[in-house]
Amino acid sequence: MKPKKESLYVPISEVAQLLNVKTHVLYYWEKKIPQLKPYKISNRKFYKKDQLELLFKVKKLVEEGYTLEGVKKSLSLKKLEQPALFNPKEIITQEKVLRKVIKEVLKELKDIYRSL
């Protein structure tokens, strides 16, 4: 008997079992977190290994009490921290994310200042 080949794609049902969540949770995460992009093959959803790692990070953050919006921000910031080759589109996207975070922090600081 030959050992089973490791597949490049893992079906969503197996991913749900690995993460100990229901498949509808994965569908919901896909809608809320743009980094999660499963592959569709014959109208079925599959994930690659890099997506599995991302899903485990999402689950860990949710278990730590993050909202999905917080998870999305955390994943975006972690992506920015990773060294990358210079890709103009990524740099522009990262700049937009950073500007948004800075604006939110500045707004919160102004609110705190006004309340003093």
C-alpha positions in Angstrom: 0.0 0.0 0.0 1.4 3.3 -1.1 1.4 6.3 1.4 -1.1 8.9 0.5 0.4 11.9 -1.4 0.2 15.2 0.4 -2.3 17.3 -1.5 -1.6 20.9 -2.5 -5.3 21.7 -1.7 -7.2 20.9 1.4 -11.0 20.8 1.2 -13.0 23.2 3.4 -14.5 20.3 5.3 -11.1 19.0 6.4 -10.0 22.6 7.3 -13.0 22.9 9.5 -12.1 19.7 11.3 -8.5 20.8 11.7 -9.6 24.1 13.2 -12.4 22.5 15.2 -15.0 25.0 13.7 -18.0 24.6 11.5 -17.7 25.3 7.8 -20.2 28.2 8.0 -17.6 29.9 10.4 -15.0 29.6 7.6 -17.5 31.1 5.1 -18.1 34.0 7.4 -14.4 34.6 8.0 -13.9 34.6 4.2 -16.4 37.4 3.9 -14.9 39.5 6.6 -11.2 39.0 6.1 -10.0 39.8 2.6 -6.7 37.9 3.0 -8.7 34.6 3.1 -9.2 33.5 -0.5 -10.0 29.8 -1.0 -9.6 28.2 -4.4 -12.7 26.9 -6.1 -12.4 23.7 -8.0 -15.5 22.1 -9.4 -17.6 24.5 -7.3 -15.9 23.3 -4.1 -13.7 25.4 -1.9 -10.1 24.4 -1.1 -7.2 26.0 0.8 -3.5 25.9 0.2 -1.0 25.6 3.1 -0.3 29.3 3.3 -4.0 29.9 3.7 -4.1 27.2 6.4 -1.5 29.1 8.4 -3.5 32.2 8.0 -6.7 30.5 9.2 -4.8 29.1 12.3 -3.7 32.7 13.1 -7.3 34.0 12.6 -8.6 31.3 15.0 -5.9 32.1 17.6 -6.7 35.8 17.5 -10.5 35.2 17.7 -9.8 32.9 20.7 -7.8 35.7 22.3 -10.8 37.9 22.1 -10.2 39.9 18.9 -13.1 40.9 16.8 -12.9 40.1 13.1 -12.2 43.7 12.4 -9.3 43.5 14.9 -8.1 40.3 13.3 -8.1 42.0 9.9 -6.1 45.0 11.2 -3.7 42.7 13.0 -3.1 40.6 9.9 -2.5 43.7 7.8 0.0 45.1 10.3 1.8 41.8 10.5 2.0 41.7 6.7 3.6 45.2 6.8 6.2 44.0 9.3 7.5 41.3 7.0 10.4 42.2 4.8 9.3 42.2 1.2 10.7 43.0 -2.2 9.8 46.4 -3.5 6.4 46.1 -5.1 4.8 49.5 -5.8 1.2 48.2 -5.5 2.0 46.6 -2.1 3.8 49.8 -0.9 0.8 51.9 -1.8 -1.6 49.5 -0.1 0.6 49.4 3.0 0.8 53.2 3.0 -3.0 53.4 2.9 -3.4 51.0 5.7 -0.8 52.9 7.8 -2.5 56.2 7.1 -5.9 54.8 8.2 -4.4 53.4 11.4 -2.6 56.7 12.1 -5.9 58.6 11.6 -7.7 56.3 14.0 -5.1 56.7 16.6 -5.0 60.5 16.2 -8.8 60.6 16.5 -8.7 58.6 19.7 -6.0 60.8 21.1 -8.0 63.9 20.3 -11.1 62.4 22.0 -9.0 61.6 25.1 -7.6 65.2 25.1 -11.1 66.7 24.8 -12.3 64.6 27.7 -9.6 65.9 30.0 
